[in-house]
Amino acid sequence: DYERAHALAESAVTELQDDSALSVPLSEALLLRATLDMLMGRRGRALADLTRVAESSLGSRELRVNALIKRASIVMQDSQDFAAVLAGFERALALWPDCSDVFHHRGQIHLILDKGADAIRDLERAVALNPASSIAASQLVYSRYRLAQAQQDTSGMQAALAQFEELARQHKACVEVASLRGQALADTGQFAEAEACFKRVAE
């Protein structure tokens, strides 16, 4: 369980804490502890560990970017400081310009902010870098649907719904595909089809 895993991460941090520099093993232990703290609702402590990893020039690129993404998530939950969140993603991309996860998470923020074109651009990049991500693909299609809806572009909305149908065939087990497709179908008054999607989510 989380408590047991957290105790192991805590022990690892304690054992490695004597290092004068923030070594890769210590960075890994701090990142694990922070991730578990996030899952257990202890965001303040997680933020401290994530900042320590993110700000270290000695940690690996992958660990620092992971920490920056998780830290942005906490900032989003706690303060909804979108400028700080987006600045964090910029820092992450400076470290790792081709990280699909950064584009994916930044695209989600643009979607929340109703910046459809920006969301589409980032999510297209995320999918191009990681074609296997059904979650990023479904959020990309939903972004296209939302932008078409905002522009009263009926043909664009229908194109997005057709893309959702294809995604649903390709990724039958993906809850995100079913959920976002259901929202789009409900928006267009296709309630029976939407209900079927939401039932799949609940299964």
Disulfide bonds with the S-S distance in Angstrom:
none
